[in-house]
Amino acid sequence: MNYHQLCARNCLIIARLFLACGIILIAGALFTGPSWPSLAFACVGVQALNLAAAEYADRKRHLNRSNRCKR
């Protein structure tokens, strides 16, 4: 396993954690009802989903570089 494959695997793990946290935070915000804390939870949840998307993009970049290194 080369460096880029290892980084891609780590990106996938981190992305899944951010995705799970984001879903939990948004679901918690929906169940608590309209209030300022629930709005804060929803905002943090959306940011966690954005970070998950960024990690998936980073994973794809590392996989592309890994394939380039094999040639």
Sequence and secondary structure as in RCSB ss.txt:
>XXXX:A:sequence
MNYHQLCARNCLIIARLFLACGIILIAGALFTGPSWPSLAFACVGVQALNLAAAEYADRKRHLNRSNRCKR
>XXXX:A:secstr
  HHHHHHHHHHHHHHHHHHHHHHHHHHHHHH SSHHHHHHHHHHHHHHHHHHHHHHHHHHHHHHHHHHH 
